[in-house]
C-alpha cells in the first residue's frame, strides 16, 4: 500500500517532545546573568506574544544531528515572529524551519574557545542567525557580530560602549558588571523589581512635593494673617 505524505508524517515520532540536553551552567554568575537577560526582556516585551526566548535550551536542527548526538544549545537565544509558548527544546523542522534571530553566549573557561570558533561558525553558516553576541561574566568581555552577506561583521560599540542590536532594537552593554539592555536613547531597560522600586521612588517624591506645597501654603496664610489679611475673606 502506498502511503500519503500525511500518513507517513503520522507515523513519525513527535519531535516537539524532544527534551533539552544541555549541561548545567558553570557558576552562579552565569545563572544570574542568564536569568537577568530573560526576565528583563520578557518584562520589557510583556505586551507582545510573537517571540520565544530560549535559555540554556537545546536547538535540534537536523535528524542527522540527533543520530550523532551533536547538540548545540546557546545560553540565550531569541526567535521572532513565532508563538510565545513553553517548549521543551527548539526543534527547527517543527517550527517552520525557523532558526534564532539573535544568540548570546556567556563565556566560561571551558566554553570560550568553542563559543568564539565552532559555535560562531555554526551560527553564521548553518543557522544564519542575524546577530551573535558573547559576554564573559568573569572579565566583562563583550563582542557583537551581525550577518552581512555570508559572514559575520563585528559590531562597533558607540562612544558609551553600547552595542546596537537591530534584532532587539535595543543596545547591549555592561552595567554594574552585568550584561544589560539599553533603550535607543541609552537608558537602562529595567527589571520588574527595578521598575517597582522606581515607581515607589516616584510616588514618594510626589508625596514629598505635595507636603512641601502644603507647608508653603500654610506659611503664606500665616504671613497674610500677620499683615491683617484674612485669606479666606
Secondary structure, DSSP 8 states (H G I E B T S, - for coil): ----HHHHHHHS--GGG--------S-HHHHHHHHHHHHHHHHHTTT--SEEEEES--EE--HHHHHHT--B--SEEEEESS-----SSEEGGGTTT---SEEEEEE-TTTHHHHHTHHHHHIIIII--SEEEEEETTT--EEEEEEETTEEEE----TTS-EEETTTTEEEEEETTEEEEE-TTS-B---HHHHHHHHHHHHHHHHHHHHHHHHHHHHHHHHHHHTT--TT-
